[in-house]
């Protein structure tokens, strides 16, 4: 069985509280100081029958590049959800985020965290030309990756078409769009927001397939927002509209 790692106290705690994350073993540095979080990690590990070991510095040497805080969990790779399985479930005024070529692990981690906080139902990523979920992404997301389905597809265009056939509305973002993101009424529909790559933006084929194309208006003639910041602005406008309703 192939293994991945989760590192850092917060990320390991989140993985321990997740329902479907398989943890094989937890390594704890002998030099780490005991605190509330570490005690909670040991408590949850005992409850779930997960082995944890106190080990020397040599065991952590392969992970020296990570800010592991003296705690590493050896886990099975994340399980991606199938799009068809997601679409078969009932949805009512739900949101999905589609990422078209996001290449930075920090952006992906931040996006996942934002999506969980905003109640997004799932995140869809392409199997190529997009950063995949790894230990760095999991750390940056503060373990949020364990609380939202991640769907990986071979073709975003095909995925969008399947969603439209299931009565989902597709909203793409583009800096040259005529409409502003806050002019769309996000209530009373299931919708997916497409965010593009940091430099290339949303592909022309996805823009063409979208029901709406929106932008974030800028007051200064400057480079566009970081993709994770841009998503935060848009997705929390949808949250604002739900609360207003």
C-alpha positions as CSV (number, residue, x, y, z in Angstrom):
1,X,0.0,0.0,0.0
2,X,1.4,3.4,-0.9
3,X,1.6,6.0,1.9
4,X,1.5,9.7,2.2
5,X,2.2,11.9,5.3
6,X,0.3,14.5,7.3
7,X,2.5,16.7,9.4
8,X,1.9,19.2,12.2
9,X,-0.3,18.9,15.2
10,X,-3.4,20.7,13.8
11,X,-3.4,18.7,10.5
12,X,-2.9,15.4,12.3
13,X,-5.7,16.2,14.7
14,X,-8.1,17.1,11.8
15,X,-7.2,13.8,10.2
16,X,-8.0,11.9,13.4
17,X,-11.4,13.5,13.6
18,X,-12.2,12.8,9.9
19,X,-14.6,9.9,9.3
20,X,-12.9,8.4,6.3
21,X,-9.2,9.1,6.6
22,X,-7.1,6.0,7.1
23,X,-4.1,6.6,9.4
24,X,-1.6,3.8,9.5
25,X,0.8,5.1,12.2
26,X,1.7,8.3,14.0
27,X,5.3,9.2,14.8
28,X,6.0,11.5,17.7
29,X,9.4,13.0,18.5
30,X,10.9,12.0,21.8
31,X,12.0,15.7,22.2
32,X,8.6,17.2,21.8
33,X,7.1,19.0,24.8
34,X,3.7,17.6,25.9
35,X,0.8,20.0,25.5
36,X,-3.0,19.9,25.1
37,X,-2.9,19.1,21.3
38,X,-0.4,16.3,21.7
39,X,-2.5,14.8,24.5
40,X,-5.5,15.0,22.3
41,X,-3.7,13.3,19.5
42,X,-2.7,10.4,21.7
43,X,-6.2,10.1,23.2
44,X,-7.9,10.0,19.7
45,X,-5.3,7.5,18.5
46,X,-6.0,5.2,21.4
47,X,-9.7,5.4,20.8
48,X,-9.3,4.5,17.2
49,X,-6.7,1.8,17.7
50,X,-4.0,3.7,15.8
51,X,-0.4,2.9,16.7
52,X,1.7,5.9,17.8
53,X,5.4,5.7,18.5
54,X,7.9,8.0,20.2
55,X,10.9,8.1,18.0
56,X,14.4,9.7,17.8
57,X,15.6,12.5,15.5
58,X,16.8,10.0,12.9
59,X,13.2,8.9,12.1
60,X,12.3,12.5,11.4
61,X,15.3,13.2,9.2
62,X,13.5,12.3,5.9
63,X,10.9,14.9,6.8
64,X,13.3,17.7,7.7
65,X,12.0,20.0,5.0
66,X,8.5,20.1,6.6
67,X,7.5,22.1,9.6
68,X,6.2,19.0,11.3
69,X,6.3,20.2,15.0
70,X,7.5,16.8,16.0
71,X,4.3,14.9,14.8
72,X,3.8,13.0,11.6
73,X,1.0,10.7,10.6
74,X,1.6,8.0,7.9
75,X,-1.6,7.8,6.0
76,X,-3.2,6.2,2.9
77,X,-3.5,8.7,0.0
78,X,-6.6,10.8,-0.1
79,X,-9.6,9.1,-1.8
80,X,-11.1,11.2,-4.5
81,X,-14.8,11.1,-5.1
82,X,-16.3,10.2,-8.5
83,X,-18.3,13.0,-10.1
84,X,-21.2,10.7,-11.0
85,X,-21.5,9.7,-7.3
86,X,-21.6,13.3,-6.3
87,X,-24.3,14.2,-8.9
88,X,-26.5,11.3,-7.8
89,X,-26.9,12.8,-4.4
90,X,-29.7,15.4,-3.7
91,X,-28.6,19.0,-3.8
92,X,-30.5,22.2,-3.0
93,X,-28.9,25.6,-3.6
94,X,-25.5,24.1,-3.3
95,X,-22.1,25.3,-4.5
96,X,-19.1,23.6,-6.1
97,X,-15.7,25.1,-7.0
98,X,-13.9,24.0,-10.2
99,X,-10.2,24.7,-10.5
100,X,-8.8,25.0,-14.0
101,X,-5.0,24.6,-13.8
102,X,-4.1,26.0,-10.3
103,X,-0.4,25.2,-10.0
104,X,0.5,26.5,-6.6
105,X,0.2,24.3,-3.5
106,X,-0.4,27.3,-1.2
107,X,-3.3,28.5,-3.3
108,X,-4.9,25.0,-3.4
109,X,-4.5,24.6,0.4
110,X,-6.0,28.1,1.0
111,X,-8.9,27.4,-1.5
112,X,-9.8,24.2,0.3
113,X,-9.9,25.9,3.6
114,X,-12.0,28.7,2.3
115,X,-14.4,26.3,0.6
116,X,-15.0,24.3,3.9
117,X,-15.6,27.5,5.8
118,X,-18.1,28.7,3.2
119,X,-20.0,25.4,3.0
120,X,-19.0,24.5,-0.5
121,X,-20.2,21.0,-1.3
122,X,-17.1,19.8,-3.4
123,X,-14.0,20.8,-5.2
124,X,-13.3,19.6,-8.8
125,X,-9.8,19.4,-10.1
126,X,-8.4,18.1,-13.4
127,X,-6.0,15.1,-13.3
128,X,-3.4,17.0,-15.3
129,X,-2.1,20.5,-15.4
130,X,-3.3,21.1,-11.8
131,X,-1.6,20.6,-8.5
132,X,-2.8,17.5,-6.7
133,X,-3.6,17.2,-3.0
134,X,-0.4,16.3,-1.1
135,X,0.9,16.7,2.4
136,X,1.9,20.3,1.9
137,X,-1.6,21.1,0.6
138,X,-3.1,19.3,3.6
139,X,-0.9,21.3,6.0
140,X,-1.8,24.6,4.4
141,X,-5.5,23.8,4.5
142,X,-5.2,23.2,8.2
143,X,-6.7,19.7,7.7
144,X,-9.8,21.1,5.8
145,X,-9.1,18.6,3.0
146,X,-10.6,16.0,5.3
147,X,-13.9,17.8,5.4
148,X,-14.9,18.3,1.8
149,X,-15.1,15.9,-1.2
150,X,-12.3,16.4,-3.8
151,X,-13.3,15.2,-7.3
152,X,-10.7,14.5,-9.9
153,X,-11.7,14.3,-13.5
154,X,-9.9,13.7,-16.8
155,X,-11.8,16.5,-18.6
156,X,-13.2,19.6,-17.0
157,X,-15.2,20.3,-20.2
158,X,-16.9,16.9,-19.9
159,X,-17.5,17.4,-16.2
160,X,-19.1,20.8,-16.8
161,X,-21.4,19.2,-19.4
162,X,-22.5,16.5,-17.0
163,X,-23.2,19.1,-14.4
164,X,-25.3,21.1,-16.8
165,X,-27.3,18.0,-17.7
166,X,-28.0,17.6,-14.0
167,X,-29.3,21.2,-13.8
168,X,-26.3,22.8,-12.3
169,X,-25.5,26.4,-13.4
170,X,-21.9,27.1,-14.4
171,X,-20.2,30.5,-13.5
172,X,-16.8,31.2,-14.8
173,X,-14.5,34.0,-13.8
174,X,-12.6,36.2,-16.3
175,X,-11.0,39.6,-15.8
176,X,-12.5,40.9,-19.1
177,X,-16.0,39.9,-18.3
178,X,-18.8,42.5,-18.5
179,X,-20.7,41.4,-15.4
180,X,-19.5,41.7,-11.8
181,X,-19.6,38.7,-9.5
182,X,-22.0,40.4,-7.1
183,X,-24.6,41.0,-9.8
184,X,-25.5,37.3,-10.1
185,X,-28.4,35.9,-7.9
186,X,-26.8,32.8,-6.5
187,X,-30.0,31.7,-4.6
188,X,-32.4,29.0,-5.8
189,X,-29.9,27.2,-7.9
190,X,-27.1,24.7,-7.7
191,X,-24.0,26.3,-9.2
192,X,-20.3,25.8,-9.8
193,X,-17.7,28.5,-9.9
194,X,-14.8,28.0,-12.1
195,X,-11.5,29.6,-11.0
196,X,-8.6,29.7,-13.5
197,X,-4.9,29.3,-13.3
198,X,-2.8,32.0,-11.7
199,X,-1.5,33.3,-15.1
200,X,-3.7,31.7,-17.9
201,X,-7.1,32.1,-16.3
202,X,-10.1,30.0,-17.3
203,X,-9.7,28.2,-20.6
204,X,-11.7,29.4,-23.6
205,X,-13.6,26.1,-23.9
206,X,-14.8,26.4,-20.3
207,X,-15.7,30.1,-20.7
208,X,-17.8,29.1,-23.8
209,X,-19.5,26.3,-21.8
210,X,-20.5,28.6,-18.9
211,X,-23.9,30.1,-18.2
212,X,-22.3,33.3,-16.6
213,X,-18.9,34.9,-16.9
214,X,-18.1,37.3,-14.1
215,X,-15.3,39.5,-12.9
216,X,-14.1,41.2,-9.7
217,X,-14.0,44.9,-10.5
218,X,-10.7,46.6,-9.7
219,X,-10.2,50.2,-8.6
220,X,-6.5,50.2,-9.5
221,X,-4.9,49.1,-12.8
222,X,-2.9,46.3,-11.2
223,X,-2.3,42.6,-11.6
224,X,-5.4,40.5,-10.8
225,X,-5.9,39.0,-7.3
226,X,-4.3,35.8,-6.2
227,X,-6.7,33.0,-7.2
228,X,-7.4,32.0,-3.5
229,X,-8.2,35.6,-2.6
230,X,-10.4,36.0,-5.6
231,X,-12.3,32.9,-4.8
232,X,-12.8,34.1,-1.2
233,X,-14.4,37.3,-2.4
234,X,-16.8,35.5,-4.7
235,X,-17.7,32.6,-2.6
236,X,-18.5,34.7,0.5
237,X,-20.7,36.9,-1.7
238,X,-22.8,33.7,-2.3
239,X,-22.8,33.2,1.5
240,X,-23.9,36.8,2.1
241,X,-26.8,36.3,-0.3
242,X,-27.9,33.1,1.5
243,X,-27.9,34.9,4.9
244,X,-29.7,37.9,3.4
245,X,-32.4,35.6,2.1
